[in-house]
Amino acid sequence: MPRPPTVALELFAALPLRVLHALGSVLGWTMYGTSPTYRRHLRENLAQAGIAEARVRRAAIAAAGQLLLELPAIWFRSRERVISLVRRVEGVDAALAARDAGKALLFLTPHMGCFEVAAQYASAYTPITVLYRRPKIGWLEPLMRAGRGRAGVRLASADLAGVRELYAALKRREAVGFLPDQVPGIGEGEWVEFFGRPAYTVTLAGRLAAREDVACFLAYARRLPRGAGYEIVLRPLQEKLKDESEARRINRALEALVRECPEQYLWGYNRYKTPKGAKPLPT
């Protein structure tokens, strides 16, 4: 098993954020230029969402690389230094009011902006349990756990035991968070429209959001220009429409959120793939 490149990552963590984002832009274009599959997914997903502006596509290509190269700064710096990168917040008062009213908080953070910094920022106000999926690269998991599992942040693996931890945190009136646009495993989702095309969508988010004792918010951390830091944005979950499923309610809210900042959504992610063993697409 290869040894984790911890020293190299620590060196990257010491670089200014503007440098990491500049290097990340180069990395993003390198991935786009060298991977036909990634390039196809990115272009197809943008087209599916009806986004044709070349400006958005170029920014999204760079943002994907920035997401990767900003990780060392988030994982290897102290929580105080990470939180200091947040320059502005929008919508946090509603979440704090819900917390003070005795409700648990559910933060749904899609593959958009720097979702890593969002949980660290939330932990300054409330304990938060974050659901995560183990990476395919074995040596990456301990680094991920160390980087994400700071004071106030509890990590729960994406399995039955982890889901139980989420429910326990909600019972304690704490916060929980996870990625609602990640393709779930077999038996954990259903086919629901996302930007006009059926996508296998996690059902857990909808079940938790529907609870009376939970206040649900969509959240992301927008990257500010030239590595100036981040802006945390919170949006309360929209009301469910008549005859709408909870999963579709989540996806509809995600669509609206993504349209706020399409330049920083991870369009290259294979959102429409069919998990092995899942029931076929509805006809």
Buried (B, 14 or more C-beta within 10 A) or exposed (E): EEEBEBEEBEEBBEBEBBBBBBBBBEBBBEBBEEEEEBBEBBBBBBEBBEBEEEEBBBBBBBBBBBBBBBBBBBBBBEBEEBBEBBEEBEBBEEBEEBBEEEBBBBBBBBBBBBBBBBBBBBBBBBBBBBBBBEEEEEEEBEBBBEBBBBEBBBBBBBBEEBBEBBBBBBEEBBBBBBBBBBBBBEEBBBBBBBBEBBBBBBBBBBBBBEBEEBBBBBBBBBBBEEBEBBBBBBBBBBEBEEEBBBBBBBBBBBBEBBEBBBBBBBBBBEBBEBBEEBEEEEE
